[in-house]
Amino acid sequence: MITPVLPSYARTNLAFERGEGPYLFTATGERYLDMGGGIAVNALGHAHPVLVAALKAQAEKLWHTSNLYHIPNQQRLAERLVAASFADTAFFCNSGAEALECAIKMSRIYHYANGNPERYRLITQEGAFHGRTLATISAGGNEKHLKGFGPQVDGFDHVPFGDIAAIKAAIGPQTAGVLLEPIRGEGGIRVLPIAFLKELRALCDEQGVLLVLDEVQCGMGRTGKLWAYEWAGITPDIMAIAKAIGGGFPLGVCLATENAAKGMTAGTHGSTFGGNPLACAVGNAVLDVVLADGFLDQVLKRANRLKQQLAMLRDRHPGVIEEIHGEGLMIGIKCRITNTDLVAALIDEKMLSVGAGDNQVRLLPPLNIEDAQISAAIVALDAACAKLSAKL
Ligand SMILES: *Cc1c(COP(=O)(O)O)cnc(C)c1O
């Protein structure tokens, strides 16, 4: 018999009642160190006082009005995101996939507005993840996500990961742009080299196509810079963000330059809930913390500490850990054993992590994780790896 909740997830047999900083507590009071952060969402941990206060204060004033009216704190959040990024304008929605949908539509209508409606195709990378809507599963091209949901949405051309020559060869008269994650997430953590991103930016300019980045997972301070593209010294034309930007409140944004957004005039796109007063109150509070002086420097320091200790762990457990991938606090432990076995062994050590493609286990801890908690994560990993090594 089907369960009341649609059985579309393979869930771990765990439930939590309460969270505090990087910890989650079960109803019986068992404490888990949350190094998965709700899949890179709880960027400031659980129940951060600044976020809780912002949510409570807004909850007592106004939740929702629809986008039929001006929403002052949506306006403010847009101004702040624009000031802190490459963008001139922001569209608000409720999730990563919706932010990507906006990015895809914007790419198409940009060329339509320029008199080139034949340019509707986006080049994407094999192994990418852009969400679970019809368009975004077609963009991702993952057979497991597509199976049974045909016909695919037309307009996506897939090329191998990190292959600039393949992108060059794939650009044709119907190409609208190139869409990719600067750091791959769900498919297994892989960082696109700075040189690749620089070449890609130049290639897009030369060919008159848009560079569309998906920073849903790697953006919002995760790498120690606010946006991952900053490491390469480039800027995109359009960028989708979500996950961490609401700190746990559903919020997605599509950012764009004035030029790239030229086709998105009144009536072209919309969302009932997108950017409602409650979501934007929290989004502004997240920015208050992340944009505070020194916050991102601390992320880098913590990330370096974690990375150093992970390298030592890899040397100690070569039968379990093959390689450490990632940038900042977006880390993929490539396993020699089955990744789900490491996730399970970590749960035995009261630590949460997230599986990923490429047989990886991801660590996506809160950006404000403390040194003692990093050490605790290493102790848990060491114990889990030792137990798994003993079984080899
Ligand atoms: C999670 C994710 C998405 C989809 O976000 P949802 O909020 O689940 O729709 C898209 N792109 C990337 C890179 C992601 O990590």
The ligand as an SDF file (V2000), in Angstrom:
LIG
                    3D

 15 15  0  0  0  0  0  0  0  0999 V2000
   19.7250   21.6150   -5.3720 C   0  0  0  0  0  0  0  0  0  0  0  0
   20.1290   22.1130   -6.6940 C   0  0  0  0  0  0  0  0  0  0  0  0
   19.1870   22.5160   -7.6500 C   0  0  0  0  0  0  0  0  0  0  0  0
   17.6990   22.3430   -7.4520 C   0  0  0  0  0  0  0  0  0  0  0  0
   17.2410   23.0300   -6.3470 O   0  0  0  0  0  0  0  0  0  0  0  0
   15.7770   22.6830   -5.7560 P   0  0  0  0  0  0  0  0  0  0  0  0
   15.5910   23.7220   -4.7040 O   0  0  0  0  0  0  0  0  0  0  0  0
   15.8470   21.2890   -5.2390 O   0  0  0  0  0  0  0  0  0  0  0  0
   14.8170   22.8040   -6.8680 O   0  0  0  0  0  0  0  0  0  0  0  0
   19.6500   23.0390   -8.8350 C   0  0  0  0  0  0  0  0  0  0  0  0
   20.9580   23.1630   -9.0800 N   0  0  0  0  0  0  0  0  0  0  0  0
   21.8920   22.7890   -8.1880 C   0  0  0  0  0  0  0  0  0  0  0  0
   23.3450   22.9900   -8.5030 C   0  0  0  0  0  0  0  0  0  0  0  0
   21.5200   22.2430   -6.9660 C   0  0  0  0  0  0  0  0  0  0  0  0
   22.4470   21.8420   -6.0980 O   0  0  0  0  0  0  0  0  0  0  0  0
  1  2  1  0
  2  3  1  0
  2 14  2  0
  3  4  1  0
  3 10  2  0
  4  5  1  0
  5  6  1  0
  6  7  2  0
  6  8  1  0
  6  9  1  0
 10 11  1  0
 11 12  2  0
 12 13  1  0
 12 14  1  0
 14 15  1  0
M  END
$$$$
